[in-house]
Amino acid sequence: MASAHSRRTRLLELLADRGRIDVEEAALALDVSPATIRRDLDELARQQLLQRTRGGAVSAEVAYDLPLRYKAARAAAEKQRIAGAAAALVEPGAVVGLNGGTTTTEVARELAARPGLTVVTNAVNIAAELTVRPTAKIVMTGGVARPHSYELIGPLAAATLDVLSLDLAILGVDALDAGFGASAAHEGEAEINRLMAERSARVVVVADASKLGARAFARICPVSRIAVLVTDSAAGEERLAPFREAGLEIVLA
């Protein structure tokens, strides 16, 4: 049987796709008992990730912006490969900006053993992981923490970035569209990510294939601001063509 974490992640994904789920249908889809699904839905409702109904559940607003602990289970192998390819773009001694997210967390782990780097981040979890490594200088923005993404947002985060200059920003995004640009589900995160991009000489977006050709609520930056897209090999040429036409360098991991 799948772990409770993976089951609940799958339930949230089904709910985001359909808007509502039925206990019996979910039990069939996940190949578990209805009683197990009821317990999972009760726990997710307790965490305010959905709303329970008679016989199932309907989506709560936050179900479309899944907490980082649930996102981590999705496309994990692809994200690790993407992270390795993105880390290879970082020059020795560079000042690197990292926003929050599962893929950028993997990038941070790839960079942890690289001496002489300065990492600027608004992600609490990334700063915590890297601070215990003596190889890099860690600069953390101020701000108000979002529990969903562990990112610091708001005027204090903006004030920190306003006085910094970065060689490279590696940004995780919720969506990337050739016309709309890179975007995030939360406007506060999008604003801080936009500032990080503006303060960087070069912007790299890390996004698995599922993010391509999609739009989220708030724009981070236009495609013209992005130098490199690092994605996985599941992104077919049809999905990649608009980004090539826009002049992005594309790295397939």
Buried (B, 14 or more C-beta within 10 A) or exposed (E): EEEEEBBBBBBBBBBBEEEBBBBEBBBEBBEBEBEBBBBBBEEBBEEEBBBBBEEBBBBBEBBBBBBBBBBBBBBEEBBBBBBBBBBEBBEEEBBBBBBBBBBBBBBBBBBBEBEEBBBBBBBBBBBEBBEEBEEBEBBBBEBEBBEBBBBBBBEEBBEBBEEBEBBBBBBBBBBBBBEBBBBBBBEBBBBBBBBBBBBBEBBBBBBBBBBBBBBBBBBBBBBEBBBBBBBBEEBEEEBBEBBEEBEBEEBBB
